[in-house]
Amino acid sequence: TRRHKVNVEFAKKHQLTEAETRQLIDHQLQQAGWEADSEELNNWTKQTEPQKGHNMAIAEWVLPNGQRADYALFKGLEFYGIVEAKKWDQDIAGQMAQPKEYAKEVPFRSDYHLVTNEMGDYKVPFIYTANGRPYLKQYQEKSGIWFWDARNPKENAYALEEFHHPEDLTLKLTARNKDTADDDLVDDQDYPKFADRPYQIAAINAIEDAIKNKKKRILLAMATGTGKTRTAISLMYRLLKHKRARRILYLVDRNSLGRQTANAIKDNKIGSMSISSIYGLKELSDKVPDASTKIQIATVQGMIKRLFFSNNDFEKPSVGQYDFIIVDEAHRGYAEDRELSDSEYQFYNQEEYVSQYRRVVDYFDATAIGMTATPALQTTEIFGTPVYTYSYQQAVLDGYLVDHDAPVIIETKLAKEGIHFKKGAEVDVFNQDEKTIDKEKLPDNMNFDVKDFNHRVITKSFNKVVCDTLVERYLDPNDQNAGKTLIFAATDEHADMVVDLLKQAFKDVDRPVDDDTIEKITGSIRHPNQEI
């Protein structure tokens, strides 16, 4: 809000006291769904007490020894947490000691409820420190909201962008014990048949070990074609089966990949039931998950808009909405993607994309798992080095992939000798802007080799020879075992030419095909993803 921005700008120019900082923290708590007002909702000065049906952050909560916790968090009459407010310019990462002591000193009382007995000396589970500063990764010790869960003493405190919503904390309280779930995952040697290759099982085990060791950022590197998506679906199934995950966000960088993933989740089955029927699935068009949703698919671009560029609070997820994030094709990052809808956020350049992409990963209080075929620098900076790598070379040696050296090379005379025009020759020149062909005389000799074909020089005869050879020797539309044939064209215009030449080639050998058998699929056609 404008008032909050004014307060932040004022704080940058002036040294704020803890009391003044509380005005900023009030706003942060309000944004997360808590009733917060340090002056009016104050236990010490106004004798404010928790109320049924209200999610209250009560300021200056009086403790038996006369000390006061800066905020006590109540969901109804249940005592959920303590917040320690520090000065704007003070580090908060190392300021957990005081609120931890407060959490030990909370007495049993009849007018509120303590929510768990599984914390040793701690009476309240959720501990926060804050100084009103917005979260910055580069200065995380001085910014954001630091959080510690007393029920998991082996997990260190860490920074969040926002406070948890009251419902986030309820879900944390009702979640299964992490250590117990981790042990069950290690003991469970039953893997879905759709991802039971040895390297897929090894990849899942490596990720589960990293989760057990409390890693919050995990990277998996697997060569293209080795089944990363199936491996991810198997991992999601296991995490949900053992209740280690409550809800998983599956992030993709383009709509087509999101649709493919949704179809894979629907198609792959455990026994006779699909993963999507066992666990609720929300797809790209579903912005807000239901209470029963276990897996949600979203684009990075769409999630960025929902988190940081939307005025619709209903669409904005809370920091605790997901406890696991899987980022597919984590290496790919920014691309000029024509398939994004108008509601998707568009990026100016690679740096802006990576910055916002990282903000999505950092925003959620979740374990983030990146999957990639080729780890890029920005990928390892976010997720760390891979916990498991299955390389292309190893996949070829193991017989799961075919070596990229082409088994058949169609070589024509033009491809070997190139195309040569002499100075003064009159040639046809395609005007890209006007979409016309003009006659021009060449001022110099011009030479083109095969890498220039269909880019700098258009030669229909070369393409005809290639298409004729494919039809005569390799393509049989009636072969039910052959699957689809993909031919990659250099440009949209080149794709049109190839389609026409292939159809004509089948006619020439007296094997005409239906018109829909061969079609162009590029960004210029309507609904290219449906055609795929």
Secondary structure, DSSP 8 states (H G I E B T S, - for coil): -HHHHHHHHHHHHS---HHHHHHHHHHHHHHTT-EE-TTTSBHHHH-----TT-EEEEEEEE-TTS-EEEEEEEETTEEEEEEEE--TTS--TT--HHHHHHHHH----TTSEE--S-STT-S--EEEEE-S----GGGGGGSSEEEEETT-TTS--EEESS---HHHHHHHHHS--HHHHHHHHHH-----GGG-SHHHHHHHHHHHHHHHTT-SEEEEEE-TTS-HHHHHHHHHHHHHHTTS-S-EEEEESSHHHHHHHHHHHHH-EETTEEHHHHSEEE-TT--S--TTEEEEEEEHHHHHHHHHS-S-TTTS--TTS-SEEEETTTTT-----TT--TTS---SSHHHHHHHHHHHHHHSSSEEEEEESS--HHHHHHH-S-SEEE-HHHHHHTTSS--SS-S-----HHHHH-EEE-TT-EEEEEETTTTEEEEEE-SS-EEE-GGGBTTTB--HHHHHHHHHHHHHHT--TT-TTS-------SSHHHHHHHHHHHHHHHHHTT----GGGS---STTSSSHHHH-
